[in-house]
Structure formats: C-alpha cells, structure tokens
Amino acid sequence: MNRLTEQQKRDAATNARRKVHTTVDRDLSFFEQMSEAEREEFFKDQKKKSLRVRKARKTAYRISTGIGLIVAITVSILAIIPVFFTFLNSFMSSAEIAHNYGVIFQSLSGHAENGATYLAKTPSLTLVPQKVTIEQYLNLLFMSPTYLMKFWNSIILVVPIVLGQMGVSCLAAYSFARYRRKRREVLFFSYIILMLMPFQVTLVPNYMIADQIGILNTRWAIILPGIFSTFAIFLLTKYMRQIPVAYIEAAKLDGATEWQIFTQIAVPICKNAIFALTILLFIDYWNMVEQPLVLLNVPDKQPMSVFLSQINEAEIGIAFAASALYMIPPLLIFLWGEEYLVEGISRSGVK
C-alpha cells in the first residue's frame, strides 16, 4: 500500500511538473490587431499594388523589346542596303553608272590634282536603274574570260580547304574528346592559343615554311595551312565532349570498334555542328584576300576575291556585276544550310 502511495506521489509530481508553464506577454501582430474588414481592405490594396507592378514590368518589357526590335531592324536594313545596291546597280548602263558615281571618283586622289578632295556636288545614288540592261553580265561572262578563270580558281582553293579541314577537324576533335590526358590537354591548350592569335601573325611563318618546302606561289601554299586550321577543331572538340558516355560504353559492350563509334555515333550526333562549320568555313575562305596576295603571286592562279579588289573605277559596271555573281554561292549555301547553322550554333548540349 505504501509502495502504491509512493508511486502515485511520484506520478502526481511528474504530472505537476509537466503542467507547469510560464505565461509570456507578447505584442499582437500586425494582422491580429486588424479587424476582418481591415484585413480584406489591406489585401485588396496589396493586389492592386501587385497588379500595378506587373503592368509596369510588362510595359517596360514591351518598350525594351520594341527598342531592341527597332535597333535590329535598323542594323539589318543598313547591312542589306549595300547588297541591294550591288545587285540593282549591276543592271545599270555604263552612262547611268558614270552619272551616279562619277562625282565620287573625281574626288579621289587618282583624279584630283592636289590629292583627295571633297565632293564637288552631292552624288545622285539611284536604287532602281532607269534603264535595265545586262550588258555588264554579257561582257563579264562572254567577252572577258578572266572572271570565269578567277571564279574557278576560288572553287579550286576553297572546296579542298573546307573538305580537308572538316576531315582533319572531326578526327582531331574526336581524339581530344575521347582521350583526356595531361599531354593532350597541353596540346589542346596550344591549339586555343593558335586560334586566338591574329592571322597576320602566322602569315609570315607560313610564307617562310612554304618557301622552304618549295610550294610557294602554288595553290598548296594556301590549301595546306587552311586544312590544318584550329578553329574547327576547337569548336568540334567542345561539341563532342558533350556526347553522353553511356552511348560509347553501350557501343563498346556491343563490340563496336573506335572507328565504328566515330562514324556511327560521334559524327551523326555532331551533324548539325559539322554543317554549321562547313558553311562558316566556306564563307570565310571564299572571301580571303591576304593569303593569295602574299602566298600566291601568280595572277592566273589568284581567286575571285583578289580580282574584285583590283577592278578599277573605269570598270565599275563590271565590278558591280562581278560582285553580284560573287555573292551568289555564299548566299545559296547559307540558305541551304540555314537550319543546320542556327541549330548547330544554338545547341549547347546533346539530348
């Protein structure tokens, strides 16, 4: 009985301790001090403020988007105007071209007695020709074989460079992407340094090497340095390193060789990047001027880009027609591969 009493006492003491609590006075919160009507009015005001903020953000976004669109349209128009001028002026007669551009050439140092002077009057640049003629094209294509010779020189130089560079770049990029070791990382870093160097820095060493191996003043002096350029290797390496390792491991488990992994996995996944690089390389080497001028002194082997820079003002009509025809191959290639170009540049990963 005494034990039960003692146990009851201990339980009672424990329950008493558990029930002990201290009351702390605290201030009422902001919402607790409000009545129901005041709370509803407060939330209405907050909703109105949030709506005003969202409207202000939308308005600011629309204004910034509109300004950006206007700037983009303006820049696009300024970039397209010379192209339109070139195409449309190529259909002008020689007399109309002399009337429109004669005042410009008379102010150049080759015509003025005291060197270059200000324009004597405002030139009348006409976008639409008054009399449409194809005389310049007939003279360029049929009466002057120089253009066709220079055009095919450009094809002979550019096509091997682009195809060779893409072949070398795919193989080198796959090697850099698959085998990541310290020595290869050092070599890849040296590639990046070469890519960042201006072209004019490497032009003199290329000239000396071409002279030493006996290919100076031949097409190989331009083709070989172009094939082993570093830009495409750097870009494709970054792209191939994003290929999931699970694809390669699964192919190895199925017994695929490295060549099969390269041709059936790496190249198809990087197809968009390869097409994009092909377009960019073609446009870049199609417009090259410095390399032929320095490494190729034989006029009969120089490309069309050098020929356009050497046309004087006495043949300005021929220059317009030649420039219009010269722009057609890059434009056709760009329009053909626009989808690959945009997707290859914009994609940052492989799904």
Secondary structure by P-SEA (a helix, b strand, c coil): caaaaaaaaaaaaaaaaaabbbbbbbbbcccccccaaaaaaaaaaaaaaaaaaaaaaaaaaaaaaaaaaaaaaaaaaaaaaaaaaaaaaccccaaaaaaacaaaaaaccccccccccccccccccccccccccaaaaaaaccccaaaaaaaaaaaaccaaaaaaaaaaaaaaaaaaaccccaaaaaaaaaaaaaaacccccaaaaaaaaaaaacccccaaaaaaaaaaccaaaaaaaaaaaaccaaaaaaaaaacccaaaaaaccccccaaaaaaaaaaaaaaaaaaccccccccccccccccaaaaaaaccccaaaaaaaaaaaaaaaaaaaaaacaaaaaaaaaccccc
